[in-house]
Amino acid sequence: MRLRDFTDDLARSIAFLSRFPVPERHFVGFDGRLVRAARAFPAAGLMIALPAAALLSMMDAFRADPTLAALLAVAILAIGTGALHEDGLADVADGLGATHDREKALTIMKDSRIGTFGGLALILSVAIRVAAIAALVPAVSPTGLGLILLAVAALSRTAMVWHWQALPPARRDGIAASAGVPDADATRFAIVSGLGAGLVLLALAGAGLLPTLVSLGLSVGVLVLFGRFIESRLGGHTGDTIGAAQQMTEMALLTALALTV
């Protein structure tokens, strides 16, 4: 693996997953497909979450209110990604909550308007993550809190690649279909690097062996069940289900850590 190629993949992944500006030189000859670039998703997650993690650690160090600190961290994450993953979660909730018909669900998911199911999903996602982060404040150091947020960012982007590669495209004209499906090498690299980074960061944060194993086990279970549910209802993945997989994994990781650390 050449460093220059991985740097390009990282830049392309950051551009795809966030609103962060990326130099144009990384897109020379790029056809928009992420077949190989998806290997850098976990690393991109770390970069995207860095501002929120730094803010969270700083606020905790100055003994700010835990709920306020957690809410601001989640807000910074959403601003950084342009609420891309939250949008996917809301669309999936609207589509699958409104109908059992596959084609109707896919049509609803393409609609930019938000419905009751999507609104409720967003409320629960923000509330669960804020509550979980706030619950971690008294259990770990300020630095450890930031490292946990980075670990969750890397692991949840790893989950996106797994979900993307494990399921076939549900439709041929969506964003995910146009970006291709991560190849086997990219998927393996994303899983190994993302899992490795997550384990190291959780260890440095002082999360402990049992909380780490419980959180990983719960998140894998949630991801697998979500994938099977999506395949049974839609026949495969879409850009929205990939984003929803990130949100589901992030909620599972943070909840498990909050209950066990």
Order of alpha helices (4+ residues) and beta strands (2+ residues): alpha-alpha-alpha-alpha-alpha-alpha-alpha-alpha-alpha-alpha-alpha
